[in-house]
Amino acid sequence: MKIGDRVVYPMHGAGEVACVEEQEVGGEKKSYYVLKLPMGNLKLMIPVDKVEEIGLREIIDESKLEELKEVLGGDTELSQGSWNKRFHATLERLKSGDILEVAAVVRNLTRQHVRKKISSGERRLMELSRQILISELTYVLNKNSDEVTELVDKIVLKDENISGQTDDSSD
């Protein structure tokens, strides 16, 4: 991983590696990646030696967009069990860092919220999952967050395609 790489931090979303800093913690010097996350204007410091454990990963490439679109536009999974069980199952999906899991959470909670209001805890998870997904897609699609939000909503609510492009690409 190097400065300028675009990465995803599970539960926070996508950002760029701004720099590597050394900090002394408990009398020991450690190297940290400094991530700048545009959504929420956050700056996170990730210990270089904990990257894999934390689940930091590169953003997806465009080849994964079709699969992502299928998940967003796919059938709604209805959660079973108590609110508490549903909440924790959803939270685990988000913690996985897998964009397809995050997309499924976005799809399911957004549709449930449109059909009938969801609990405040589930609404927070819906907002968090949308932020994580949209932050990554802003980089992948090179669009602003409002444009990406509109595209995601169109797919989740059964419209248009995620690339927002026509078939006249000049590859």
Secondary structure by P-SEA (a helix, b strand, c coil): ccccbbbbcccbbbbcccbbbbbbcccbbbbbbbbbbcccbbbbbbcccccccccccccccccaaaaaaaaaaccbbbbcccaaaaaaaaaaaaacccaaaaaaaaaaaaaaaaaccccaaaaaaaaaaaaaaaaaaaaaacccaaaaaaaaaaaaacccccccccccccc
